[in-house]
Amino acid sequence: NIPEKIYKYETFLNDVLKEELKKIQIKLDRLYTEIAEFLQLKQTIEVMQSTNEDEVSVKTTIDIGCGFLMKAKINNMNTIYIDVGCGYYVEYNLNEAVRIINRRIEYLEKQIKIYKEQSASTKAHIKLVLLGLMELQKV
């Protein structure tokens, strides 16, 4: 009967708790990546705001995804399009864009806090199951 209980605990530990922890970590990684992208965008906007307004256009290099860079020419330095999700982009002036980015970063940080709490809870459950397994194996 005890070996059967040990097997059930090990199965629960490996199939449920550890998998849940992996999923939480993947979500956290995505959130951290998204925050990094927003911080990079915010920095780019700040550079755009600080450029000389007399300049008609600016040449730059843009990341078009997956680390691929492309030369670009920015003709209008007053507005920017931001991905708001589901493949939709909204045009903002630079000041609005910074406010939107700050709100998104704040939201993402709240999400990170929630997932960190879930991660800590799952780790605590894993520890409890491991302690239970140790007790069962001593008997």
N, C-alpha and C positions, 0 to 999 in steps of 0.2 A: 504494500500500500504506500509506503514512503517513497520508493523509487518512482511510482506513478505520480505522486505529488511533485517530486523533484522535476520530473519531465514536464509537467504542466507549467510549473513556475519558469523553467528554462524556455519553454516555448513562448509563454507570455512575454518574457523578458526580450527574447530575440525577435519575435514576430510582431509584437505590438509596441512595446516601449522604445526599443532602439530605432525602429522604423519611424515612429512618431518624432523622435529626437532628430533624425536625419531630415525629415520634412520641414521641421521648424528651422533647422540650420540653413536649408536651401532658401526658405523664405527670408530669413535674416540676411543672407548673402545678396539676394535680389534687392532688398531694401537698401542695404549699404551701397550697392552699385548705383541705384537710382539717386540716392543722395549725392554721391560723388559726381554724377552727371549734372545734377542741378547746380552743384557748387561750381562746376566748370562753366556752365552756362552763365551763372551769375558773374563770374570773373570776366567772361567774355563781354557781357553787357557793360560791366564797369569800364573795361578798356574802350568799348565803343563810346561810352559817355564822355570819356576823358580825351578822345581824339579831337583834333582841331575841327571845329564846325565849318571852316572854310573849305575843307577837303570835300570834293564832290563824290568821290568813291574811294574805297579802300580795298586793296588786294590782300587776301588771306588764304589760309589753308583750312579746310573744313573736314572733319571726320564724318564720313558718310555711312559709317557702320562697320563693325567687325575690324576696326583698326585701319580701314582704308581711308587714305587722305586724298583730297581733291582740291586743286587750286580754285579759288572763287573770287569774284569781284562783288563787293557790296556797294550798290548804288544809293540806297536809302538807309541812312544810319539812324533814322528816327523811330522805326518800328521793327518788331521782330515777331515771328510766328512761333508759338509754343504748342507742343503736343499736349492736349488736355485729356487724352485717352481715347480708346476705340478708333484710332486712326484719324481723329479730328484735330485740326490745328486752328488756333485763334490768334489773330493779330493784336498785339499790344504795343503801346509806346514803351520806351525803355523803363520809365519809372514804374508804370503799371506792372511790367514784366518782373521787375525786382520784387515788388510786393507779392505777386503771385508765386514766385519761386520761394520766397521766404515762408509763405503759408504752406506750400507743398512740402518743404523741408520740415516744417514744424509738425505737419500731419504724419510724415514718414517717421520722424523721431518718436512720435506717440505709438505708432505701429511697432517700431523696434522695441520699445519698452514693454509692450504687451507680449511680443514673442519671446523676449528675454525672460519674462516672468513664467511663460509657459515652458520654456526650456529648463529653467530652474526647478519648476514643479516636476517635470518629467524626469530630470536627473535625480530628484529626491525619491521619486517612485522607483526608479532603477535601483537606487541604493537600498531601499526597503526590501525589494524583492531579493537582492543579493544577500542581505542580512538574513532573510527568511530561508534562502537556500543554504546558507552556512549552518543555520540552526538545524535544518532538516538533515543535513549531511553528517552532523555530529552525532545524531541519535542512532 
